[in-house]
């Protein structure tokens, strides 16, 4: 789960990472009130920052300065409702301003390729860190972190030294903040903690001026408080419903719903459907849905209901290789879904193979459900389902919308 900047700041504050004061506003009037509170407390200026879960806000005009409450209100009115890389701005952070002496960069992330954590640090932070990483990679220090050791004071100093900080008070201060950011990373079960920029203020303070945090969804059982960080307003309702049911579902932009057991099989199915769709009006996968390795009939039924609820879906492909989840269980789940829905709202193509495949096919044959087609092979099933979707869509073969 990606966090908004204001949520990341709150976590930083809880773990002793220095951040500026601020408040979230969802209307221009709230922005004016928040700005007035900061100005009354002694701030000379405030920053109005779009809250979206993507980068490039500054370049897109989503970060503005204001010296009065009225100006902050006007800036918020301009920013709220903006589209930044496909993300609609629904809130702004009204933050205290600060005079800067220097901008740095720091991040910790999970390096799956090396099976360790990776800390990255640079003395040249700011909006163009991506360009810096490509054009002058030597300016971005990359230090592998042993999970069993973590970022100790010695490791933190090794990181800042590699980034080009000379030994002294500044290096010590930056290293201390890095230690606190490591605490955020581990204590909150994050997969990414990024500060860009990490700044040195004119008064000498080291401050996390911005923050990006990604939390591991699999750790939610350890962090009940993380449930409060979920932005239900911005969450796709179908994805939210699937998550509540324990299903791994990602909505895409095609016309063919896809359900399978196992991420690898589902990914392969998406590819096969996309390939078949090229022969049938440009039909594409509408979603990724992994039922998991030990799914019950009820889970199968829930998954089918979620996919069928997507208005862009024209037809559905259920592709299962029976293992822990046997094919008869899947077949019974389809029957259960039909009973709970009062019939199938959309055609379903089923391919069953593996454990109890014959029994599963027999269950579907006996049920004689209108709208269900059983196909023996994955390629054949993909061809049939995309042809059905094309016919329902009324899109001529070879044409894409």
Order of alpha helices (4+ residues) and beta strands (2+ residues): alpha-beta-alpha-beta-beta-alpha-beta-beta-beta-beta-beta-alpha-beta-alpha-alpha-beta-beta-beta-alpha-beta-beta-alpha-beta-alpha-beta-alpha-beta-alpha-beta-alpha
